[in-house]
Amino acid sequence: MKKFSFPLDRVLVWRRLEFDREQSLLQRALFERNSMVAREAAVRQYRLDSERLLSANASIDATLVSTLADWQSSIKRSIASLATGIIAADQKVAAHQTRFYEAKRRVGLLERLREQRVDNWKAELDREEEAFATEAFLARSRRL
């Protein structure tokens, strides 16, 4: 019997590479999204800490009061910008997840097909070995 060969092995290798690439792109997109969420949380915490510090301070000089409105609007713009970035990152993650699961499905299909072919090949090999053993037994018993 000839040795096992799967004609789609090269396709399977390519699909696995595609799957690995999609997995790394998804991980990168998740990392970027999580870092934006962390930056937004840090800006919000900075704002809260600063507001607590200002409210706890009994005396505030006039220059601080004059820049306070600008600072608050700057913080709000930063938070809004990060929130917009998080929404875009969520969409990017969703797109990468779709491609990741599609690549995973394609690899799984080829791997299951390969497993079926291996099982069929093994069954054929077993039948050939059984037939050979039967023929050998019959030839030996005829000689005796």
C-alpha positions as CSV (number, residue, x, y, z in Angstrom):
1,M,0.0,0.0,0.0
2,K,1.3,3.5,-0.8
3,K,2.0,5.9,2.0
4,F,-0.7,8.4,3.1
5,S,-0.9,11.7,1.2
6,F,-3.5,14.4,1.5
7,P,-3.7,16.5,-1.6
8,L,-4.9,19.5,0.3
9,D,-1.9,19.6,2.8
10,R,-0.5,22.7,1.2
11,V,-3.9,24.4,1.4
12,L,-4.2,23.3,5.1
13,V,-0.8,24.8,5.8
14,W,-1.8,28.0,4.2
15,R,-5.2,28.1,6.1
16,R,-3.3,27.5,9.4
17,L,-1.0,30.5,8.5
18,E,-4.1,32.6,7.7
19,F,-5.7,31.5,11.0
20,D,-2.5,32.4,13.0
21,R,-2.4,35.8,11.2
22,E,-6.0,36.5,12.0
23,Q,-5.5,35.5,15.6
24,S,-2.6,37.9,16.0
25,L,-4.5,40.7,14.4
26,L,-7.4,40.1,16.7
27,Q,-5.1,40.0,19.8
28,R,-3.5,43.3,18.6
29,A,-7.0,44.9,18.1
30,L,-8.1,43.7,21.6
31,F,-4.9,45.1,23.1
32,E,-5.4,48.5,21.4
33,R,-9.0,48.6,22.6
34,N,-8.1,47.6,26.1
35,S,-5.4,50.2,26.3
36,M,-7.9,52.9,25.2
37,V,-10.3,51.8,27.8
38,A,-7.5,52.0,30.4
39,R,-6.5,55.5,29.2
40,E,-10.1,56.6,29.4
41,A,-10.4,55.3,33.0
42,A,-7.1,57.0,33.9
43,V,-8.3,60.3,32.5
44,R,-11.6,60.0,34.4
45,Q,-9.7,59.1,37.6
46,Y,-7.4,62.0,37.1
47,R,-10.4,64.3,36.7
48,L,-12.0,63.0,39.8
49,D,-8.8,63.3,41.8
50,S,-8.2,66.8,40.6
51,E,-11.8,67.9,41.4
52,R,-11.5,66.4,44.9
53,L,-8.3,68.2,45.4
54,L,-9.8,71.5,44.3
55,S,-12.9,71.1,46.4
56,A,-10.8,70.2,49.5
57,N,-8.6,73.3,49.0
58,A,-10.1,76.2,51.0
59,S,-8.2,78.9,49.1
60,I,-7.8,78.9,45.3
61,D,-6.0,81.7,43.5
62,A,-7.5,83.6,40.7
63,T,-5.3,82.2,37.9
64,L,-6.4,78.7,38.8
65,V,-10.0,79.7,38.7
66,S,-9.6,81.3,35.3
67,T,-8.0,78.2,33.8
68,L,-10.4,75.8,35.4
69,A,-13.1,76.0,32.7
70,D,-10.5,75.4,30.0
71,W,-9.1,72.5,31.9
72,Q,-12.5,70.9,32.3
73,S,-13.4,71.3,28.7
74,S,-10.0,69.9,27.7
75,I,-10.6,66.8,29.9
76,K,-14.1,66.4,28.5
77,R,-12.7,66.5,24.9
78,S,-10.1,63.9,25.9
79,I,-12.8,61.6,27.3
80,A,-15.0,62.1,24.3
81,S,-12.1,61.4,21.9
82,L,-11.2,58.3,23.8
83,A,-14.9,57.2,23.9
84,T,-15.0,57.6,20.1
85,G,-11.8,55.7,19.7
86,I,-13.2,52.9,21.9
87,I,-16.3,52.7,19.7
88,A,-14.0,52.5,16.6
89,A,-11.9,49.9,18.3
90,D,-14.9,47.8,19.2
91,Q,-15.9,47.8,15.5
92,K,-12.4,46.8,14.5
93,V,-12.4,44.0,17.1
94,A,-15.8,42.8,15.8
95,A,-14.5,42.7,12.2
96,H,-11.3,40.8,13.3
97,Q,-13.4,38.4,15.3
98,T,-15.5,37.6,12.3
99,R,-12.4,37.0,10.1
100,F,-10.8,35.0,13.0
101,Y,-13.8,32.7,13.4
102,E,-14.1,32.3,9.6
103,A,-10.4,31.3,9.4
104,K,-10.9,28.9,12.3
105,R,-13.9,27.3,10.6
106,R,-12.0,26.8,7.3
107,V,-9.0,25.2,9.2
108,G,-11.4,23.0,11.1
109,L,-13.1,21.8,7.9
110,L,-9.8,20.9,6.3
111,E,-8.5,19.2,9.4
112,R,-11.7,17.1,9.7
113,L,-11.4,16.2,6.0
114,R,-7.8,15.1,6.6
115,E,-8.8,13.0,9.6
116,Q,-11.5,11.3,7.5
117,R,-9.0,10.5,4.8
118,V,-6.5,9.2,7.3
119,D,-9.1,7.0,8.9
120,N,-10.1,5.7,5.4
121,W,-6.5,5.1,4.5
122,K,-5.9,3.2,7.8
123,A,-9.0,1.1,7.2
124,E,-7.8,0.2,3.7
125,L,-4.4,-0.6,5.1
126,D,-5.9,-2.9,7.7
127,R,-8.0,-4.6,5.0
128,E,-4.9,-5.1,2.8
129,E,-2.9,-6.5,5.8
130,E,-5.8,-8.8,6.6
131,A,-6.0,-10.0,3.0
132,F,-2.2,-10.6,2.9
133,A,-2.3,-12.5,6.2
134,T,-5.1,-14.6,4.9
135,E,-3.3,-15.4,1.7
136,A,-0.1,-16.2,3.6
137,F,-1.9,-18.5,5.9
138,L,-3.7,-20.3,3.1
139,A,-0.4,-20.6,1.1
140,R,1.3,-22.0,4.2
141,S,-1.5,-24.5,5.0
142,R,-1.5,-25.7,1.3
143,R,2.2,-26.5,1.6
144,L,1.7,-28.5,4.7
